[in-house]
């Protein structure tokens, strides 16, 4: 495996196969947690960790997992990692845990993870799967960060909770779910025009 | 048949390993989680009733707050209100004259960026130092002295009214 190939496995998650904007996966959590940059990063890190764990394990087991029960096995692996993240965050980062609330346990049903397990980790070596997970996780976090930045600044006039303007009339719709759809749509349009 | 048993065995092993791992994680984090929760709870009590040195140890509310000499200096009530999209839970601290010493929102899932602002200091600090008669939204009553959060009237009204009612109820039980 050449290092160039590895690099492309890593970077494909940023733009070309970006899980959110390119593959349109995991939108539910993106809509929900992108109102604040702080939450967006917390969610991105938690999700990357689960993705990394599940990709490594699925890739390790890929030759022994019977084809017929592979989906239940993926689910058990993903569920276990999510629960570990949930418990550890609750113990050591209770503030972020409280903000993200229900969306941590919901990583279980985040389709990005099962999609990577099925489409990539089940067919590739451990090293490639690690690279893939990091790239995809970074791509997901990056998109969350950009959307949350746009929404937090326009909808609340703050960035990372710091007030940016003295006289500012926030665009309230940006804080609500429609704001997330609008932002995602615009970003997708920008990305597509760049790709061409 | 043979294959079914094979698949079953495989799934059993995977589940057993997952179960043991999770039990282990739970074992190592449970203490920390419980202590974090207690710490957060105590901090919340202290926040709404800063004059108190310690609090009554029991599982339900209202809780009495004590000073160093074990005299009652105030009370902490738990208020539940039905907001716009969620149940709002809050702690309210009262001194012995039933004047509010602090309000803290424990949990809510109101609209992020709108209703969720009821848990911010700008809104909650208005309650401090007020008797229950003044705890009404300005737009609802002449006597009211609470400014609602802009475009989140339902959430603001829900928590304001719930706090007033709870204090009034509590007064009767003490007197």
Interface residues (C-beta under 8 A of the other chain):
Chain A: X35 X36 X64 X65 X66 X68 X69 X72 X73 X76 X77 X79 X80 X83 X84 X87 X88 X90 X91 X92 X94 X101 X155 X156 X170 X172 X175 X176
Chain B: X6 X7 X10 X11 X14 X15 X18 X21 X22 X25 X26 X29 X32 X33 X36 X37 X40 X109 X111 X112 X113 X114 X151
